[in-house]
Amino acid sequence: MPLSIILAQNVSLSIDTEQVLNNISFSIQQGECIVLTGASGSGKTILAKIIAEHIPATAGTITFSSADLKKIIVQQQHNFSFAFETRSYFGQRYDRNYGDNFPTVHKILSKENSDADALEKIVSQLNLKEKLLQPIIELSNGEGKRVQLALALLTKPDILILDQPFIGLDTATRNELHGLIDKIKAQGITIVLITTSDEIPTAADQIFLLDKGKLKAIGKGENIPVDEATENTSDEFFDWENLKEISASTYPAFEVAVQMNHINVSFGDKKILDDISWTVKRGEHWALVGHNGSGKSTLLSLITADNPQVYLNDVHLFDQKRGSGESIWEIKKKIGYVSPEMHNQFLRGTSYVQSQSLSKNDYSLGGFSQDKTSCFEIVSSGLNDQVGSSTKLTSLQQKTVIHWMEALDVIHLKQKSFYKTSLGQQRLLLLARALVKNPPLLILDEPCQGLDKKQLQRFTSLVDDVCKHIEKTLIYVSHYESDMPKCIEQTLLLEKGKVKKQCL
């Protein structure tokens, strides 16, 4: 009979007065691949933290076959501030104003494991060879995820816990990760994988469905429990006429939101963007797609006023050439922006699970914030592009914040501290923050990361309705075609920094 490596009996967890996990029992055999799935906020990451022994259960027991088992957890959010000599700021990767303060990928990986053969093998498995000499701050979101996973594998864990590892990866890399999970399992490593029901690997032995802190079902083989989304649209529960009234545009009229003519961006000898021309007219809805590292984030940074190389190029925003006297904040005022990098910087992604403990294994965190800023304050901070609201709101502004929180179904979080919400809820709150100032241009860079199926369906429906009821120009980035709103009508495809295709 296989050895039971983990045995949980009636595990519960309460934080303050909130019951987070309730009476959970299960057994995991050595070498199994276990999948935790369920809605955002159902307790998946908390349970993973308990398995990793980063936080203790408040009731029940969890025992292991040996006290010497090495347990590594790879968080959904990643930032490598643990390796930074100085604190980074948003957009720093684009101005290269950091000297030697940020180590290369090779330095970070070799510091974790000096075994050259093991390092070479894992670098090859995760397609990181071309990134070894690149400073860690320069990596794209998907590239950072791969380094994060490489760090974990180099520690040679007995139990490897992966929290949403497929998020932020392009299709080819997701397929490679599925194959890598098979190889990891073949090595006898026990895997606990948090993922959605449509990314369950063939290596899965048991699938645990969590629902509001309870273990709702356990499936094996083809008996996979799923938590399906229900058909719904925001039109059914939202007063758009009221929002249109309070969201009347106060911005000058324009014909073209973005015009780029033969754009080139290089860092040293490396060309990031190569002769790109692109025009986004007012009211158009674009998808910006391409594999990890194709140049999408750099292209967007020229629009969001985060990349100083914009002044070396011919870029027009809102009918005005960049560098003709406008300030960065005048540009940002007209853009509603959400991205994984922004989320990482905003409050260091310190959800309430992560705020309970800090471990060397938590590669995604450099520290924890105990900030008491409420979700209402976070959303209202978007009115003035602040981080945390410090300005007294008018009654109209308060009404606007409430309406957007209602539209995204996060109004019940109004008084809750931002860092105590789940990562999926944080992403919805940051979207509301982007919308409250009624910007003429929305840039949504992988905005659905961390959302469950119901949240995803509500989110994309809301984007469609925003574009339908309140005229918006939209640039939308996703590696999943299913995450795209229906309003998308044009696509720009990047490949290795070049435009591979523009199509309707």
C-alpha positions in Angstrom: 0.0 0.0 0.0 1.4 3.5 -0.9 2.7 5.6 1.9 0.4 8.4 3.1 2.6 11.4 3.0 -0.1 13.9 4.2 -3.1 13.2 6.4 -5.5 16.0 7.3 -8.2 15.4 9.9 -11.0 18.0 10.5 -8.8 20.9 9.6 -10.3 24.4 10.2 -9.0 27.9 10.2 -10.4 31.1 11.5 -8.9 34.5 11.0 -10.3 37.2 13.3 -14.0 36.3 13.4 -14.1 34.8 9.9 -14.3 31.0 9.4 -12.0 30.5 6.4 -11.7 26.6 6.4 -14.2 24.3 7.9 -13.7 20.7 9.0 -11.6 19.5 6.0 -10.2 15.9 6.0 -8.2 14.1 3.2 -5.3 11.8 2.6 -2.5 12.3 0.0 -0.2 9.4 -1.0 3.5 9.9 -1.7 4.1 10.8 -5.4 0.5 11.8 -6.1 -0.6 14.9 -8.0 -3.5 16.5 -6.1 -5.5 19.4 -7.7 -7.3 22.0 -5.6 -10.0 23.8 -7.5 -13.0 26.0 -6.8 -14.2 29.6 -6.9 -11.9 32.5 -6.0 -11.9 33.0 -2.2 -13.0 29.4 -1.6 -9.9 28.6 0.6 -7.6 26.9 -1.9 -4.5 29.0 -1.2 -5.1 29.0 2.6 -5.3 25.2 2.5 -2.1 25.1 0.5 -0.4 27.3 3.1 -1.4 24.9 5.8 0.0 22.0 3.9 3.2 23.9 3.4 3.2 24.6 7.2 3.4 28.3 6.6 0.3 28.9 8.8 -1.2 26.6 11.5 -4.7 25.3 11.5 -6.8 26.6 14.4 -8.6 23.3 14.8 -7.9 19.7 13.6 -4.6 18.2 12.7 -2.4 17.8 9.6 0.4 15.2 9.9 3.3 14.2 7.6 5.1 10.9 7.1 8.3 12.6 8.1 9.3 15.7 9.9 12.2 16.3 7.4 10.0 16.7 4.3 10.9 19.7 2.2 7.8 21.6 1.3 8.0 24.4 -1.3 5.1 26.6 -2.3 5.2 28.7 -5.6 2.8 31.6 -5.1 0.4 32.9 -7.8 1.8 36.4 -7.4 5.5 36.9 -8.0 8.0 39.7 -7.5 11.6 39.1 -6.8 12.1 41.9 -4.3 13.9 39.4 -2.0 16.8 39.6 -4.4 16.8 43.4 -4.9 19.4 45.6 -3.2 17.0 48.6 -3.4 13.3 49.0 -3.6 11.9 49.0 -7.2 9.2 51.3 -8.6 6.6 50.7 -11.2 8.0 51.2 -14.7 11.7 51.0 -13.6 12.3 48.1 -15.9 11.8 50.4 -18.9 14.1 53.2 -18.0 17.0 50.9 -17.0 17.9 53.3 -14.1 19.1 50.6 -11.8 22.8 49.8 -12.4 23.8 46.5 -10.7 21.0 46.7 -8.0 19.0 43.9 -9.7 20.7 40.5 -10.2 20.5 38.4 -13.4 18.4 35.3 -13.7 21.5 33.2 -13.6 22.7 34.8 -10.3 19.4 34.2 -8.6 19.1 30.6 -9.8 22.8 29.6 -9.1 22.5 31.1 -5.6 19.7 28.7 -4.8 21.5 25.6 -6.2 25.2 25.5 -7.2 24.8 22.1 -9.0 25.6 23.1 -12.6 24.0 20.0 -14.1 20.8 20.4 -12.2 20.6 24.1 -13.1 21.2 23.4 -16.8 18.5 20.7 -16.8 15.9 22.9 -15.2 16.8 26.0 -17.3 16.4 23.8 -20.4 13.0 22.4 -19.2 11.7 25.9 -18.7 13.2 27.6 -21.8 15.2 30.1 -19.7 18.6 29.8 -21.4 18.2 33.0 -23.4 17.2 34.8 -20.2 20.1 33.8 -17.9 22.1 37.0 -18.4 19.0 39.3 -18.2 18.4 41.3 -15.0 15.4 39.8 -13.2 13.5 43.2 -13.2 13.4 43.1 -17.0 11.4 39.9 -17.3 7.8 39.8 -18.6 5.1 38.4 -16.4 5.2 35.0 -18.0 9.0 34.9 -17.9 9.0 35.7 -14.2 6.6 32.8 -13.6 9.1 30.4 -15.2 11.9 31.7 -13.1 9.7 31.3 -10.0 9.1 27.7 -10.9 12.8 27.1 -11.6 13.7 28.4 -8.1 11.3 25.9 -6.5 12.5 22.9 -8.5 16.2 23.7 -7.7 15.5 23.2 -4.0 14.6 19.6 -4.7 11.3 19.5 -2.8 9.5 16.4 -1.5 6.2 18.3 -1.7 5.8 20.9 -4.4 2.8 23.3 -4.1 1.9 25.3 -7.2 -0.6 28.1 -6.9 -2.2 28.9 -10.3 1.1 28.2 -12.2 -0.6 28.4 -15.7 -1.7 32.0 -15.1 0.2 34.5 -17.3 1.7 31.8 -19.6 1.2 31.7 -23.3 -0.4 28.5 -24.9 2.9 26.9 -25.8 4.4 27.4 -22.4 1.2 26.1 -20.7 1.5 23.0 -22.8 5.1 22.6 -21.8 4.2 23.0 -18.1 1.7 20.2 -18.4 4.5 18.0 -19.7 6.8 19.2 -16.9 4.3 18.3 -14.3 4.3 14.8 -15.7 8.1 14.7 -15.4 8.1 16.1 -11.8 5.6 13.5 -10.7 7.7 10.7 -12.4 10.5 11.8 -10.0 8.4 10.8 -7.0 7.7 14.4 -6.0 4.2 14.9 -4.4 2.4 17.8 -6.2 -0.4 19.9 -4.9 -1.7 22.1 -7.7 -4.2 24.9 -7.5 -5.7 25.5 -10.8 -9.0 26.0 -12.7 -11.1 23.1 -13.9 -10.0 23.6 -17.5 -6.3 23.3 -16.7 -6.3 20.0 -14.8 -3.3 18.0 -15.9 -3.5 14.3 -17.0 -1.2 13.5 -14.0 -3.9 14.4 -11.5 -4.8 11.6 -9.1 -7.3 13.4 -6.9 -9.3 16.6 -7.5 -10.5 18.5 -4.5 -13.3 21.0 -5.1 -13.5 23.7 -2.4 -16.6 25.8 -1.8 -16.7 28.6 0.8 -14.0 26.9 2.9 -15.5 23.4 2.8 -14.3 20.4 0.9 -17.3 20.0 -1.4 -16.2 17.0 -3.4 -13.2 14.7 -4.2 -12.9 13.2 -7.7 -10.6 10.7 -9.3 -9.9 9.9 -12.9 -12.8 11.1 -15.1 -14.9 11.9 -12.1 -13.7 15.5 -12.0 -15.9 17.9 -10.0 -16.2 21.3 -11.6 -17.7 24.6 -10.5 -19.4 25.9 -13.7 -20.2 29.5 -14.3 -23.9 30.4 -14.8 -25.0 32.5 -17.7 -25.4 36.1 -16.7 -24.7 39.6 -18.0 -24.2 42.8 -16.2 -27.2 44.3 -18.0 -29.5 42.1 -15.9 -28.5 43.7 -12.6 -27.1 47.1 -13.3 -28.5 50.5 -14.0 -26.4 51.7 -17.0 -28.5 54.8 -17.6 -27.7 56.1 -14.1 -24.0 55.4 -14.6 -24.0 57.1 -18.0 -25.4 60.2 -16.3 -22.6 60.3 -13.7 -19.9 59.3 -16.1 -20.4 62.1 -18.7 -17.0 62.7 -20.4 -15.0 65.7 -19.2 -12.1 65.0 -21.6 -11.4 66.9 -24.8 -12.6 65.2 -28.0 -10.0 63.3 -30.0 -10.0 61.1 -33.2 -7.1 58.9 -32.7 -6.2 57.4 -29.2 -2.8 55.9 -30.3 -0.7 56.4 -33.4 2.7 54.8 -33.6 4.9 55.2 -36.7 7.9 52.9 -37.2 8.5 52.4 -33.5 11.9 51.0 -32.4 12.9 50.2 -28.8 16.3 48.8 -27.8 18.1 48.2 -24.6 21.8 47.9 -25.3 22.3 45.5 -28.2 18.9 43.9 -27.8 16.0 45.1 -29.9 12.7 44.8 -28.1 10.4 46.5 -30.6 11.2 46.5 -34.3 9.6 48.9 -36.8 6.1 48.8 -35.4 3.3 51.0 -36.8 -0.1 50.9 -35.2 -3.2 53.1 -35.1 -6.0 52.8 -32.6 -8.9 55.1 -33.4 -11.4 56.5 -30.9 -14.0 53.8 -30.0 -12.1 50.9 -31.4 -11.6 47.7 -29.4 -8.3 45.9 -30.0 -6.8 42.6 -28.8 -3.0 42.7 -28.3 -1.6 39.2 -28.4 1.7 37.3 -28.6 3.8 34.9 -26.7 5.6 35.7 -23.5 8.4 38.1 -24.2 7.0 39.2 -27.6 7.1 42.9 -26.6 3.5 43.5 -25.5 4.3 45.1 -22.2 7.0 47.3 -23.7 4.6 48.4 -26.4 2.0 49.3 -23.8 4.6 51.1 -21.7 4.9 53.6 -24.6 1.2 54.4 -24.2 1.0 54.5 -20.4 3.8 57.0 -20.1 6.1 54.6 -18.3 8.8 54.2 -21.0 11.2 57.2 -21.6 12.1 55.8 -25.1 8.7 57.2 -26.2 10.6 60.5 -26.8 12.9 58.8 -29.3 9.9 57.7 -31.4 7.0 59.1 -33.3 4.1 58.4 -30.9 0.8 60.4 -30.8 -1.7 59.9 -28.0 -5.1 61.5 -28.1 -4.2 63.5 -31.2 -1.1 65.0 -29.5 2.5 64.1 -30.2 4.4 62.8 -27.2 7.1 65.2 -26.1 5.1 68.4 -27.1 4.7 69.7 -23.5 2.2 67.3 -21.9 3.0 65.8 -18.5 3.1 62.1 -17.7 0.1 62.6 -15.3 -1.9 64.3 -18.1 -1.5 61.1 -20.1 -2.2 58.8 -17.2 -5.4 60.7 -16.4 -6.9 59.6 -19.7 -6.0 55.9 -19.3 -7.6 53.2 -17.1 -4.9 50.5 -16.7 -4.8 47.1 -15.1 -1.9 44.6 -15.4 -0.2 41.9 -13.3 2.9 44.1 -12.9 0.7 46.9 -11.5 -1.0 44.4 -9.2 2.4 43.2 -7.9 3.5 46.8 -7.2 0.3 48.1 -5.8 0.4 46.6 -2.3 2.9 43.8 -3.0 -0.1 41.5 -3.5 -0.3 40.8 0.2 -3.5 38.9 0.5 -4.6 38.0 4.0 -3.3 34.4 3.6 0.1 35.7 2.8 0.1 38.3 5.6 0.1 35.5 8.2 3.6 34.4 7.8 6.9 34.9 5.8 9.0 32.0 4.7 12.2 31.7 2.7 10.1 29.5 0.4 7.7 32.4 -0.5 9.7 33.6 -3.5 6.9 35.9 -4.5 7.1 38.1 -1.5 9.6 40.5 -0.1 7.6 41.4 3.0 4.1 41.9 4.2 1.9 45.0 4.4 -0.4 45.4 7.3 -2.0 48.4 5.5 -5.5 49.1 6.7 -6.6 50.8 3.5 -10.1 49.8 2.7 -11.3 48.5 -0.6 -13.5 51.6 -1.0 -10.3 53.7 -0.6 -8.4 51.6 -3.1 -11.1 52.0 -5.7 -11.6 55.8 -5.1 -7.8 56.3 -5.3 -8.2 55.8 -9.1 -9.9 59.2 -9.3 -6.6 60.9 -8.9 -4.2 58.1 -9.9 -3.1 57.6 -6.3 -2.2 54.5 -4.3 -4.6 54.7 -1.4 -7.1 57.6 -1.3 -6.1 60.7 0.6 -8.5 63.2 -1.0 -11.9 64.0 0.3 -14.5 62.9 -2.2 -17.5 64.8 -3.5 -20.9 63.2 -3.3 -20.8 62.6 -7.0 -17.4 60.9 -6.7 -18.7 58.7 -3.9 -21.7 57.8 -6.0 -19.4 56.8 -8.9 -17.2 54.6 -6.7 -20.2 52.8 -5.3 -21.7 52.2 -8.7 -18.6 50.6 -10.1 -18.1 48.4 -7.0 -21.7 47.3 -7.5 -21.1 46.6 -11.2 -18.2 44.3 -10.4 -20.0 42.7 -7.4 -17.4 43.8 -4.9 -19.6 46.3 -2.9 -19.7 43.8 0.0 -15.9 44.4 0.4 -16.4 48.1 0.8 -15.0 48.4 4.4 -12.7 45.4 4.2 -8.9 45.9 4.1 -7.6 45.4 0.6 -4.8 43.0 1.7 -7.4 40.8 3.4 -9.2 40.0 0.1 -8.4 37.2 -2.2 -6.2 37.8 -5.3 -9.2 37.4 -7.6 -11.1 40.0 -5.6 -8.1 42.3 -5.7 -8.0 42.2 -9.5 -11.7 43.2 -9.6 -11.1 46.0 -7.2 -8.2 47.3 -9.3 -10.5 47.2 -12.4 -13.0 49.3 -10.6 -10.2 51.6 -9.7 -9.3 52.0 -13.4 -12.9 52.8 -14.3 -13.9 55.3 -11.7 -12.2 58.3 -13.4 -14.1 57.4 -16.6 -11.0 57.3 -18.8 -11.5 57.4 -22.6 -8.9 54.6 -23.1 -8.9 51.3 -21.2 -5.8 49.2 -21.3 -6.5 45.8 -19.7 -3.4 43.6 -19.6 -4.3 40.1 -18.6 -7.0 41.4 -16.3 -8.6 38.0 -15.7 -5.7 36.4 -13.9 -7.0 35.0 -10.6 -10.6 35.2 -11.5 -12.8 32.1 -11.2 -15.3 31.2 -14.0 -18.2 33.2 -12.6 -16.0 36.3 -12.0 -14.5 35.9 -15.5 -17.9 35.7 -17.1 -19.1 38.8 -15.2 -15.9 40.7 -15.9 -16.0 40.1 -19.7 -19.7 40.9 -19.8 -19.0 44.1 -18.0 -16.3 45.1 -20.4 -18.7 44.5 -23.3 -21.3 46.6 -21.6 -18.9 49.4 -20.8 -17.9 49.6 -24.5 -21.6 49.4 -25.5 -23.1 51.9 -23.0 -20.2 54.3 -22.3 -18.0 54.8 -25.3 -14.5 53.5 -24.5 -11.4 52.7 -26.6 -10.1 49.4 -25.5 -6.7 47.5 -25.7 -7.1 44.1 -24.2 -4.3 41.5 -23.6 -4.8 37.8 -22.9 -3.3 34.5 -23.6 -6.7 32.9 -23.5 -9.1 33.4 -26.4 -12.0 32.5 -24.0 -11.1 35.5 -21.8 -11.6 38.0 -24.6 -14.8 40.2 -24.5 -17.1 39.9 -27.4 -16.6 43.5 -28.3 -13.1 42.9 -29.6 -13.1 43.6 -33.3 -9.4 44.0 -34.3 -6.2 42.2 -33.4 -2.5 43.1 -33.3 -0.2 40.0 -33.1 3.4 40.5 -32.0 6.2 38.0 -32.5 9.7 38.7 -31.3 9.1 42.4 -31.2 7.6 42.7 -34.7 4.1 42.9 -36.0 3.3 39.5 -37.4 -0.3 40.3 -38.2 -3.0 43.0 -38.0 -6.5 41.8 -38.7 -10.2 42.4 -38.2 
